[in-house]
Each structure stands twice: as C-alpha cells, then as structure tokens.
Amino acid sequence: MPLPLTVTLWGVRGSIPAPGPETARYGGNTSCVAVEAGRRTLIFDAGTGIRALGRALAEGTDPVFLLVTHHHWDHIQGFPFFWPIYQPEREVHLIPYHHDSTVLDSLLGQMDGARFPVRPEHLKSRLRRVAEEPVTYLRGCGFGVSQLEVNHPGGCHGYRIEGATGDVVHIPDNELEPPGPKTVSFERLVEFCAGAAVLIHDAQYLPADMPLKHGWGHSVVEHVLQLAAAARVGRVVLFHHDPDRSDAQVDVIQAQARAWLAAHAPGVECDAAAEGMQFTV
C-alpha cells in the first residue's frame, strides 16, 4: 500500500538563483523538492534549495534518495552544499538522469578540486551511485513512482509518485508547445497526470516572453493551466519561476491563473510555488 506523502518545496526558481527583497516571499533558490514517505526521503533535484533541506535532514540518520531529473545547472548546483553527504556513514543514494544510455555524473563531477575544493573521495557518507533504471530501483526501495520523458533541450524526466490518498506529479522542466518535434504529446501528458492530487509543473514563461524564448524548454502559464484542466488534477502548482520575475509579478500570475481556472476548470485549485510550501497526500 502506498504510504502517506509529505511534499515540501525547497527551491522553486528556474535558471539561476534570484535572491533579494523582490523575490523573498516566493523564494530565490533553484529547483529542489522533497517527498517524505515513512522514514525515507526522496529528493527531486539538487538546485540551491537543497542546502536548506540538507540542514533540516542533518539531524536524522535515515537513508536519503536524490533523483536528478536532468543535468542543467539549476538542478545540480546546490549538491556540494548538501550536508548529508558529509555525515559519516549517512546513506545517500544518487540517481542521475540517464541520457543517451550514458550515466552523466554531474553531481560528483563538479567536485573536482577546481570547481569545488572538496573531492568525492573526501566525503564521509556512504554514497551509492545508482546505475540501475530509476523507476525499478526506487520501487524496490519502497517508492511508487512512474517516469515520463518530457520536452526539454538535453532531455528531462517527469515523475508521478503514489501517495496514500492521491498521487503527486512533478514535472520541473517541460515545454508543452515546443517549436520542433515533441518528445511527448499533450495527450500523453494528460494521461500521465490524470487525476493527480497535485501537479507541480514548470510555468516559467508568459506570452510576452515569446518568441524570444520559444524552444528554451519551459512552458507558458496558460498551457500549464490547460494541461491541469484536461487532466482534472486537484491542484496545480506553478513552478520554476523566471529569475527576473518579482514577487509582485508572481502574485499577478497566480491571480490570473486562478481566474482562468475558475472560468474553465472550477474544480482545479492553483498556487504559485513558494519555498516552504507543503502538501500531504
């Protein structure tokens, strides 16, 4: 039976950290989402949000599973500051994104003595570098997950996690309407997200950002709302905010998104992702 899940957002910004007074409410840290299931924690991505998560996990001794959805820098740059990897005998499972049948070890590769002073061989934790297929491996560890390749330059996986009272879908980077051939169709995404309690989806752009950023691998907000409506999810969380977007601007996006859903899919709730936001399913 699926366990109750507690999902916490630790980093919700896209592309590059954006600290400062104008981004303090929603947060300026890059992508990191933690899912607690029993005594185990599954972490999606190691953006700068993983630093604060590491401090929160440092008091425990339970195994930690870090899954990288893809290797863009805003999803790996916080890893050297993740405290559990320095804890003696702490069990940390590193599950990289598999691209073109090659395991790209971007997490440990950046700790080469030149880009970061500590090398992997100096870490005290019990690191397990997972080469197995991620879904099979995680299911064997007690996490009910499904995986889908989505539309993003260089590749990216979205995930669906089974909870006791509903499922959570996390798709951190995805361009629903890319300019070229699609890796996954809108219809397949609807099927993958169907009926989820919570959909956390990349919603970095507005129509005003186009056509300059068409093909950069991120979705326009209205396209995400259309997906949420078609999939009949319980709640959609607009994720991966643009680094140039202020809190006031995100407030407007959230208000307009809620108004759109009230008119087109009144059963779907909506929030703009914020650091510290938490859901239990």
Secondary structure, DSSP 8 states (H G I E B T S, - for coil): ----EEEEEEE-B-SS---SGGGTTT---B-EEEEEETTEEEEE--STTHHHHHHHHTT--S-EEEE-S---GGGTTTGGG-GGGGSTT-EEEEE--EETTEE--HHHHT-SSSSSSS-GGG--SEEEE--S-HHHHHHHTT--EEEEE-S-TT--EEEEEE-SS-EEEEE-S--SS-SS--SS-HHHHHHHHTT-SEEEEE--B-GGGTTTTTTSS--BHHHHHHHHHHHT-SEEEEESB-TT--HHHHHHHHHHHHHHHHHH-TT-EEEE--TT-EEE-
